[in-house]
Amino acid sequence: MKQTIPYHPERLTNSGNIEIAYDAFGDPQARPLLLIMGLADQMITWHEDLCRALAGRGFFVIRFDNRDIGASGKLENQGVPNIPLMMLKKLLGLPVQAPYDLSDMADDAVAVLDALNLKNAHVMGASMGGMIGQALALDHPERVRSLVSLISAPDLIPNLSILKGFTKDLADWATGRDSDFRTLSPSLAALQFLVKPVPTDREAFADFYTHLNLVVNGKGVPLSTRESREHAYELFERGLYPEGAVRQFAGILGSPDRNHRLKSLQTPTLVIHGAMDPLIPVRMGMETARLIPGARLKIIKNMGHWLPRPVWRELFQALEEFWDQEG
């Protein structure tokens, strides 16, 4: 008999003066699992089938829209940041001022837990969501049972350890030596989407989003363009807000790097990264695992910067082994 997974419809809660939208799957008495989505993407990018599969494995699965996206509150009065200037300042080591930072976004996650009367939860964040998850575990360690940092990084700027890794990868590539993964990234094709205007026409947005998915998915397992396009329509109908994504990116740039702080993190952590990630190089995921004491590392060889269905089996296996040991 097929298991029926309860769905708890979308609701709103307040994080300071900002409304945060969230929904959930599964038994509220089960282990809570909070999912945090990445830059410019709504909570529904955590695929409903994936959420139900996690709920079927004994979790109360919660997902939410980050501020400035989807059905959550928009900070329209903060204007649109100058990203090229902020990136230049970041590269030069100069102070970067942003409307908010990752710690503020971590506070939004706390507000969702509070709304559900949850003292703590297992946390899994993807890309920017992984950075928010790291900030959440650092700022509010009592609220995080365990952390899964998925296709993410300790900072946007590679540190010395990562740069040494890139040098080795480049030498391997130049001499024709084989490698289990390709780390000569991020690719220019992927980076352009950080500054490329988002179309506001329905079909144009579907074209844009499907192309983006294909690029960041990389050269690993195939991605269903049909599913990607259908999801683009769902995002469009739910509501686009490109200006918010710009402020989210500014929030990443305006946040201090977590390299030093992660060395003191005591939260049980699993780092998962795609070997074919063309947006956040796998070396940055490896560095996240190196910095966090006792962190486990899982590299999925045929995965890029996305979660297509063909990688779910290996993803679930890694998650289950981790959570079985952590409770």
N, C-alpha and C positions, 0 to 999 in steps of 0.2 A: 504494500500500500504506500502511495507516494506521500511523503511528509508534507504537511501544510505549515508554512511559515507565516506567522502573523505579520501584518504590515501596520505600522503606526504612522498615520498620515502627518504631513508636514505641519509644523507649529513654529511659532516665533518666541524668542526670549530676548531679554535685553542684556547687552554687555556695555555697561556704562550708558552712553546715549545712543548706542547703535543696536538695531534689531538684527538678530542672527536667526536664520531659518534652519531647521533641522527636521529629520525624520528618523525612523528606526525600523528594524526588522527583528523578529524573534521574540523570545520570552524575556520580559523585563527582569525576571529573577535569575537569568543566566549570567555568565561572566560578561561584563560590559566591554565592548570593543569600539573605540572611537576612531573613525576614519577621517583623515584630513587631506583634502584635495590640493592640487598644485596651482601654479600660476595661471590665471585667466580662465580657469575651468570651474564649472559648477559642480555641486555635490553629486549630481546624477551621473557624472563621469565615473564614479564608483558604480559599475554596472549592477543593475538590480539582480541579475543572476549570480554575480559574484557575492553580493551582500547576502542573498538567500542561502548560498552555499556555505558561507561563513556562519550564518545563524544556525544552519543545519548541523554544524560541528560544535554546537554548544555555546554560542555567543549571542548576546543582545547587541546587535550591530547598529551603531549610530553614525550617521553622516550629516554634515552640515555645510552650508555655503559660507565660505570666508567672507569677511567684510568686503564691500565694494564689488560684489559679484552675485549673480543669480537673484534670489529672493531676499537676500540680506540687505542691510542698510547701506546707502551710498553716501560717501563724503564729498558731495558735489562742491561744497564751499571751500575745499582744499585746493581746487584747481588741478591742472595737468602738469606734472613735473617735467623738467627738461632732462630726459634720460641720457642723451649723449654727454651732456655736461656732468651729470652725476657719475657716469661711468668713468669719465676722464679723472674726476676727483678721486674716485675709488682707486683707480690704478696708480695715482700719484700719492696715495696715502693721506689725502686731505679729508677733513671732516665733510660728511655728506648729510644734509638735512632732508628729512622725508616727512610726509604727513603723519606716518606711523611706522612702526617697525615690527619685526617678527615677534617680539615679546608682547606687543599689544595684540597681535593676532592670536598668540597663545592664550591671552586672557579671554578671548572670545570662546576658545575651546573650553576653558574653565566654566564660563557662563552656561554652556550647553550641559556640562556635567551637573552644575548646580540646579539647572531647570529640571533635570531628571532625578534629583536627590541622590546622585552617585558620589560617594566619597572619592573613588578613583576608578580607573579603567585601564585596560590594555589600549595602547595607542599605536596606530599605523598611519604614517604620512608618506605621501608620494611627492617627489620633487620638492617644490616649495613647501608642500605639506610635511615632508620629512624634516625640513629646516624648522618649521613651526613646532613639530613634535619634539625636536631637540631642545628648542627654547622652552617648551612646556615642561619637559623633564628637568631642565636646569633651574627654571624659575619656580616650579611647583612640583618638586619631586614626590611629595606625598600624594599627588593626584594621579601618578602614572605607575601602574603595576609593572608594565614592561613596554618597551619601545621597539617598533620596527621602522627603521629608516630605509625607505624604498626609493631607489634611483635618485638619491639626494647627495648632499655634500656638507662639509663643515663651514664652507665659505665659497663665494664665487671666485675669489682669487686663489690660485693654487699656491700652497706653501712650498718650502724648499724640498720636503720629502716627496711631494707629488711631482715637482719639476724634475727631480732626479729620476723618478719612474718614467716620465715622459721621454727623458733623454735616452734611457735604455730601450724604450719602445721604438724610438726613432732609429737607433742603431740597429735594432733587430730588423726593422723594415728595410733600411738601406742595404743591409747585407743579405737580405733574402731569407733570414731565419724565420721559421714558423713560430706562431704564438697562439695560445689558446683563445686570445681575444685581441681586438683591435682597439687601441687607445689613442690613436692619432685624431682626436676630436677635441672640442666640438667642431662640427663641420660648418662651413660658411652657409650651406643650404639650410641648416637648422637655426643658426644664429639670426638669419634675416627675419625670421618670424617674431623675434623679440622687438623689432623696430618697424615691421611692415604694418601699415594700417589695416584694421579688420573691416571687411565689407559689411555693410548694414542691409544689403539686399539679400533676401532669403536664399536664392539659388547661388548667388556669388559667395555668400558665407559658407554654404555647403561645399562648394568647390574649394574654397580656402581651407576649411577645416579638414576635409578629406586629404588634401595635399599635405597639410601640416602633419597629420597622423602618419602618412606614408613616409615622410621625411624623418620624423623623430623615431618612428618604429625601427628605422635602420634596415640593415641587410639580413636580419634574422628571420624568424618565422613569418609567414605571410600574414597580412592584415586584410580583413574583409572590408573592401571599399563600400559594399552595400550597407553593412552595419555602421560603418563610420558615417556615411551620408545620412542614414536614418537618425543617428544620434545627433548629428549637426542640426537637423530639423527640430529635434526635441529641445536642444539648447536655444535655438532661435525663438521657438514659440514660448519658451519659459522667460526669455528676455535677455538680450545682449546689453552689455555696458562696457565698451572698450576702454573708456576713460578710467574705470576702476582697475582694470588690469595694469594700466600704466602706473597707477599709485601703488599697487601691490609690488610691482617690480622695483619701484622706488623704495618700498619698505625693505626689500631684500638688500638693496644697495646701502641703505641707511643703517642697517643693523651691524653691530660689531661682529667680527669673526668669532667663531666659537672654538677655535683650535685649542686654546689654553683651558677654557672652562670644561670642555668635554673630557679632559684628562681626569677630572674629579667626579665625573658622573657615576653614580652607583646603581642606576636603574638597569636591570637586565635588558640587553639590547641585541637585536638581530639586524644586521645590515644586508640588504638584498640589492643587487645591482645587475644590470644587463651588460654582458660583455660587448655588445654591439651598440651601446648607447652613443648616439652621435651628438647629443646635447650636453649632458653632464658626463664627462669621461669616467670610465670604470675606475680609474686610479683615484678619483675623488671619493668614490664609495669605499674603496679599500682603505683610504686614509681615515675616513670616518670610523671604520672598524678598528683601525690601529690606535686611534686616539682614545677611544672609550674603553676603560678597563674591563676585560672579560668579554667584550663584544664578540659575537659570532658573525662570520661573513659567509654569504652564499652568493656566488656568481652564477647567473643563468646564461649559459653560453650563447643561446640563440635569441636573446631578448635585447631590445633596444630601449628607448625611453617611452615605453608604452606597455600595456598589459593585454595583449591580444589573447583570445581564448586558448590557442595552442600552448601558452606558457603556464596556464592556470594549474595544471596537474603538478608540475615541478614547484610552482609557487606554494601551493597548498601543502605539499609534502614538507617543504622547509619550514613553513609556518607551524604546522602541527607538531613537528619534532621540537621546535623551540617552545611553543606554548605548553606542550605536555610536560616539559621539564620545569617550566616556570609557574605552572598552575594557572 
